[in-house]
Structures are given as structure tokens and as C-alpha cells.
């Protein structure tokens, strides 16, 4: 399972990484497609500027321990 995460790095506070939205995806490719579809269209003006200037990056991260859910029927 994969989740989209926004990563930001602040000079004085260090890194921040936050899960974006409520959706998780079975594959990395599905997660990346969802990110590509949503970003930057769903960002507010400040968020869009940060993204375009490279201050925010959206990545897909595998969820540790989520493999057990794939075995449940």
C-alpha cells in the first residue's frame, strides 16, 4: 500500500512530511498517477507557488506493515 506525502524543509525547523488526503493506493504507480492528477490543480495559491518554486515535493511512500491487509479477504 502506498500513500501520497508532501515533503517540506525549513531552515530553522527542519523537515516536515505529511500524508496528503485519505486515499491509499495498492501500487506506487496508482499513487503517482493520483498525485499527478491532483497537483498542482488542487493547491491554493500559496501552495501552488511553493510547489512551482520547489519548496514542496509530493512523493509516494510505501506504508510499513500494510502487507498484512493484502492477505485479508
Secondary structure by P-SEA (a helix, b strand, c coil): cbbbbbbbbbccccbbbbbccccccccaaaaaaaaaacccccccaaaaaaaaaccbbbbbbbbcccccccccc
